[in-house]
Amino acid sequence: MFWRQRAEPTPPAGDDAVSPGMRTAAAWAWRFLVVIAAAGVLVWIIIQLRLIVIPVIIGVLLAALLVPYAAWLQRRLRFPRWLAIATAMLTLVGVVTALIWLVVAQVRAGWPSLRDRSVVAWDEFLDWLSATFGLSADEITDWVDTFVGELDLSTDGPLVTGALSVGSTAAEVLAGAVLVLFSLLFFLIDGPGIWRFVVRLFPRRARTPVDGAARAGWITLTNFAKVQIFVAFVDGLGIGLIAFFLGVPLALPIGVAVFLASFVPFVGAVVTGALAVLIALVYNGPFVALLMLAGVLLVQQLEGNVLQPLVMGPAVRVHPLAVVLAVTAGGLLAGIPGTLFAVPIVAFVNVFVRYIAAKRWRTVPNPTLSDVLPPPEPAPRTDQERS
């Protein structure tokens, strides 16, 4: 029996040896790595230049709040442009100065009673330790002296190094505050001109999309700044009033601290609320501390279930889970500044990318607030309408 021997197929060479699925995965993989590398380099540069970047970002956020205010002064009160800008700057400085003065004045006025109450609270704590664990006052004092004695008070010790770092940080904060004011002033004076210069850095074909997307993101930042101030005011007022009616000392400074910390979504109000509960526990006892805790939780529930979904959600168009993840990632990457700027940056990028992806610059080159906010959801149909 004779047969013809079949020739073995020639194995594919080059790209033909890889399946189409693997080629697609590889193409996505190397592009993803390039994007991640570019983002990492950008974050590294920002961190290295944080003493410049952070004040400029703060200036941008303040400008998002003060530009509409200055425009309102020109439009409604017929202020000249220079007077409207000066009034906006003086209003900002005046509000910040008033808040600091209120806190300092309240702390100074209540310091003698707080000092005396602290001594009494310490004695009560020692009595509780003695009654619970059978420790004598001498033993507790020896432990405290031993702990203090083990602290390294030398020139290279952690306490001295920490004090020097605090001094350098104070100088950096002062320089940053000056840079914030200068940046904000120039943003108010010549913000459109600065933005036109930035747009001209892009290729000619990309200028219109970038300009429209940035305008949409700017509207989102403006809306975010106004809504965030409202949410922080509700948090600070609510927790401050609860502390006042419960007789907790430093109720006004607690309210101001909650107001300022609430600009860090979810995290800030929780930390300052815990501080209020701790103060109530030390100076008013466990019962008042429990009432303070219930009040803080009530305010947090109001923010989380009412203000965030109904007010903050439509303002930034970002899911609450994305807000939490952004705040966490910002804290890991850049500490406190990262938690402060995470939500506005994510909101801006979200609107910017949506605008570019939908190619909306072709139909809406100059977006307004109604173009940025999501459309209202239709009301559910009743049984009669379904029939």
C-alpha positions in Angstrom: 0.0 0.0 0.0 1.4 3.3 -1.1 0.4 6.7 0.3 1.7 10.2 0.1 3.4 11.5 3.2 1.8 14.7 4.4 4.1 17.7 4.7 4.4 19.2 8.2 3.0 22.7 8.3 5.5 25.5 8.6 5.3 27.1 12.0 4.3 30.8 11.9 7.1 33.3 12.4 7.1 36.8 14.0 3.8 38.3 15.0 1.9 35.4 13.4 3.2 33.2 16.2 1.2 35.1 18.8 -2.6 34.8 19.0 -4.7 38.0 18.3 -5.9 38.0 21.9 -2.4 38.1 23.3 -1.4 40.8 20.9 -4.3 42.9 22.0 -3.5 42.3 25.6 0.2 43.2 25.1 -0.8 46.4 23.2 -3.0 47.4 26.1 -0.4 46.4 28.7 2.5 48.5 27.4 0.2 51.5 26.9 -1.1 51.1 30.4 2.5 51.0 31.7 3.5 54.1 29.8 0.5 56.0 31.2 1.2 54.8 34.8 4.9 55.8 34.4 4.0 59.2 33.1 1.5 59.7 35.9 4.2 58.6 38.4 6.7 61.0 37.1 4.2 63.8 37.2 3.3 63.0 40.8 7.0 62.9 41.7 7.6 66.3 40.2 4.6 67.8 42.0 5.8 66.3 45.3 9.3 67.8 44.7 7.8 71.2 43.9 5.1 71.0 46.6 6.1 74.3 48.2 5.1 76.0 45.0 2.3 73.7 43.7 0.3 73.5 46.9 -0.1 77.4 47.3 -0.9 77.7 43.6 -3.6 75.0 43.9 -5.0 76.7 47.0 -5.1 80.0 45.0 -7.0 78.3 42.2 -9.6 76.9 44.6 -10.0 80.3 46.3 -10.2 82.0 42.9 -13.0 79.6 42.0 -14.9 81.0 45.0 -14.0 84.7 44.7 -14.2 85.1 40.9 -18.1 84.7 41.0 -18.2 87.0 44.0 -16.2 89.7 42.3 -18.3 89.4 39.2 -21.4 89.7 41.3 -20.1 92.9 42.9 -19.5 94.4 39.4 -22.8 93.2 38.0 -25.2 94.0 40.9 -23.5 96.7 42.9 -21.8 98.4 39.9 -18.3 98.2 41.5 -15.4 99.1 39.3 -13.3 96.0 38.5 -10.4 97.1 40.7 -12.7 97.8 43.6 -14.5 94.4 43.2 -11.2 92.6 43.3 -10.0 94.5 46.3 -13.2 93.9 48.1 -13.0 90.1 47.4 -9.5 89.9 48.7 -10.3 92.0 51.8 -13.4 89.8 52.5 -11.3 86.7 52.4 -8.6 88.1 54.6 -11.2 89.5 57.0 -13.1 86.2 57.4 -9.9 84.2 58.0 -8.6 86.8 60.5 -12.0 86.8 62.3 -12.0 83.0 62.6 -8.5 83.0 64.0 -9.2 85.8 66.4 -12.4 84.1 67.7 -10.5 80.9 68.4 -7.6 82.6 70.1 -9.9 84.9 72.2 -12.0 81.9 73.3 -9.1 79.8 74.3 -7.4 82.7 76.2 -10.6 83.5 78.0 -11.3 79.9 79.1 -7.7 78.9 79.8 -7.7 79.4 83.6 -10.8 77.2 84.1 -9.5 74.7 81.6 -6.2 74.5 83.4 -7.9 73.9 86.8 -10.2 71.3 85.3 -7.3 69.5 83.7 -5.6 69.1 87.1 -8.9 67.8 88.6 -9.3 65.4 85.7 -5.8 64.1 86.1 -6.4 63.5 89.8 -9.6 61.7 89.0 -7.7 59.6 86.4 -5.1 58.6 89.0 -7.9 57.7 91.5 -9.5 55.5 88.8 -6.2 53.8 88.1 -5.6 53.1 91.8 -9.1 51.8 92.3 -9.2 49.6 89.1 -5.6 48.2 89.0 -4.5 48.7 92.6 -1.7 51.1 91.7 -0.5 53.6 94.2 0.1 57.2 93.4 3.9 56.8 93.9 4.0 53.9 91.4 2.2 55.9 88.8 4.5 58.9 89.4 7.5 56.7 89.1 6.3 55.3 85.8 5.7 58.8 84.5 9.2 60.0 85.6 10.7 56.9 84.0 9.0 57.6 80.7 10.0 61.2 80.7 13.6 60.3 81.7 13.8 57.9 78.7 13.0 60.7 76.3 16.1 61.8 74.3 16.5 65.5 75.0 19.9 65.8 73.3 20.5 68.0 70.4 20.0 65.1 68.0 17.0 63.7 69.9 13.5 63.4 68.5 12.0 66.2 70.6 14.6 68.8 69.6 14.5 67.7 66.0 10.7 67.9 66.1 10.9 71.4 67.5 13.2 72.5 64.7 11.0 70.9 62.1 8.0 72.7 63.5 10.0 76.0 63.2 10.9 75.2 59.6 7.3 74.2 58.9 6.0 77.5 60.3 8.3 79.4 57.9 7.1 77.3 55.0 3.5 78.0 55.9 4.1 81.7 56.1 5.9 81.7 52.7 3.1 79.6 51.3 0.4 81.9 52.6 2.2 84.9 50.9 2.4 82.9 47.6 -1.3 82.0 47.9 -2.3 85.6 48.2 -0.1 86.7 45.3 -1.4 83.8 43.1 -5.0 84.6 44.0 -4.5 88.3 43.3 -3.1 87.6 39.8 -5.8 85.0 39.1 -8.5 87.6 39.9 -6.7 90.4 37.9 -5.7 88.5 34.8 -7.1 84.9 35.1 -8.4 84.8 31.5 -5.1 86.1 30.1 -3.2 83.4 32.1 -5.5 80.7 30.8 -5.1 81.9 27.2 -1.3 81.6 27.5 -1.7 78.0 28.8 -4.0 77.1 26.0 -1.5 78.4 23.4 1.0 75.8 24.7 -1.2 73.0 23.1 -1.2 72.1 19.4 -3.6 74.2 17.4 -6.1 71.4 16.8 -6.3 70.6 20.5 -6.8 74.2 21.7 -10.6 74.3 21.3 -11.3 70.9 23.0 -8.9 71.7 25.9 -10.4 75.2 26.3 -13.9 73.8 26.4 -13.1 70.9 28.7 -11.2 73.2 31.1 -14.1 75.7 31.2 -16.4 72.8 32.2 -14.0 71.7 34.9 -13.7 75.3 36.1 -17.5 75.5 36.5 -17.4 72.3 38.5 -14.7 73.7 40.8 -16.7 76.9 41.3 -19.8 74.8 42.2 -17.8 72.5 44.4 -16.3 75.4 46.4 -19.7 76.9 47.1 -21.3 73.6 48.0 -18.3 72.6 50.2 -18.5 75.8 52.2 -22.2 75.1 52.8 -21.6 71.6 53.9 -18.7 72.6 56.2 -20.8 75.4 57.7 -23.6 72.9 58.5 -21.1 70.5 60.1 -19.4 73.2 62.2 -22.7 74.9 63.2 -24.3 71.6 64.2 -21.5 70.2 66.3 -20.7 73.6 67.8 -24.3 74.1 68.9 -24.5 70.6 70.4 -21.3 71.3 72.3 -22.6 74.7 73.5 -26.0 73.3 74.8 -24.2 70.4 76.5 -21.9 72.8 78.3 -18.7 71.5 76.7 -15.9 74.1 77.0 -14.5 75.7 73.9 -17.7 75.2 71.9 -16.9 78.0 69.5 -13.3 76.8 68.7 -14.7 73.3 68.3 -17.2 74.6 65.7 -14.5 76.5 63.9 -12.2 73.5 63.9 -15.0 71.3 62.5 -15.8 73.9 59.8 -12.2 74.0 58.6 -11.6 70.3 58.9 -14.8 69.6 56.9 -13.0 70.6 53.7 -11.5 67.2 53.9 -14.6 65.1 53.0 -15.6 62.3 55.4 -12.3 62.4 57.3 -12.1 65.9 58.7 -15.4 66.2 60.5 -14.9 62.7 62.0 -11.5 63.6 63.5 -12.7 67.0 64.9 -15.9 65.3 66.1 -13.8 62.8 68.0 -11.8 65.7 69.5 -15.1 67.2 70.7 -16.1 63.9 72.3 -12.7 63.6 74.0 -13.0 67.2 75.5 -16.5 66.4 76.7 -15.2 63.2 78.3 -12.3 64.9 80.1 -14.2 68.0 81.3 -17.9 66.9 81.6 -17.8 63.2 82.3 -18.9 60.0 80.5 -22.6 60.9 80.2 -22.1 64.2 78.5 -19.5 62.6 76.3 -22.0 60.0 75.2 -24.5 62.8 74.4 -21.8 64.6 72.5 -21.0 61.4 70.6 -24.7 61.0 69.7 -24.8 64.6 68.4 -21.7 64.1 66.3 -23.1 60.9 64.8 -26.4 62.7 64.1 -24.6 65.5 62.2 -22.5 62.9 60.3 -25.6 61.1 59.3 -27.2 64.3 58.1 -24.1 65.0 56.0 -23.7 61.5 54.6 -27.4 60.8 53.9 -28.7 64.2 53.0 -26.0 66.7 52.1 -23.6 64.5 50.2 -26.2 62.7 47.9 -28.5 65.7 47.4 -26.0 68.6 47.3 -22.4 67.4 47.0 -23.1 64.6 44.6 -24.7 66.7 41.8 -22.1 69.4 42.3 -19.0 67.2 41.6 -20.6 64.3 39.7 -18.4 61.8 41.5 -19.7 58.7 43.3 -19.2 58.7 47.1 -17.0 55.6 46.9 -14.8 57.4 44.4 -14.6 60.3 46.9 -13.5 58.0 49.7 -10.9 56.3 47.5 -9.6 59.6 46.2 -9.2 61.1 49.7 -7.4 57.9 50.9 -5.1 57.9 47.8 -4.4 61.6 48.2 -3.5 61.1 51.8 -1.1 58.2 51.0 0.6 60.2 48.2 0.8 63.7 49.7 -0.5 63.7 53.3 -2.9 66.4 54.4 -2.6 68.4 51.2 -3.5 65.3 49.2 -6.7 64.8 51.3 -7.6 68.4 50.8 -7.2 68.5 47.0 -8.2 65.0 46.1 -11.9 65.6 45.6 -11.7 68.8 43.5 -8.9 67.4 41.4 -10.9 64.2 40.8 -14.1 66.2 40.0 -12.2 68.4 37.5 -10.5 65.4 35.8 -13.8 63.6 35.6 -15.6 66.5 33.9 -12.6 67.2 31.7 -12.4 63.6 30.4 -16.2 63.3 29.9 -16.2 66.5 27.9 -13.3 65.4 25.7 -14.6 61.8 25.2 -18.1 63.0 24.2 -16.6 65.6 21.8 -18.9 68.2 23.3 -16.7 71.1 22.1 -18.3 70.6 18.7 -21.7 71.5 20.0 -21.0 73.3 23.3 -17.7 75.2 23.0 -18.6 77.4 26.0 -20.3 75.2 28.5 -22.5 76.7 31.3 -23.5 75.3 34.7 -26.6 73.6 33.1 -24.3 71.8 30.6 -22.0 70.5 33.4 -24.6 69.3 36.0 -26.3 66.0 35.3 -29.9 66.2 34.1 -32.5 65.5 36.8 -33.7 62.0 37.0 -37.3 61.5 35.7 -39.9 60.9 38.4 -41.1 57.3 38.7 -44.3 56.5 36.8 -47.4 55.8 38.7 -49.7 52.8 38.2 -52.2 55.0 36.5 -49.7 56.3 34.0 -48.4 52.8 33.2 -52.0 51.6 32.4 
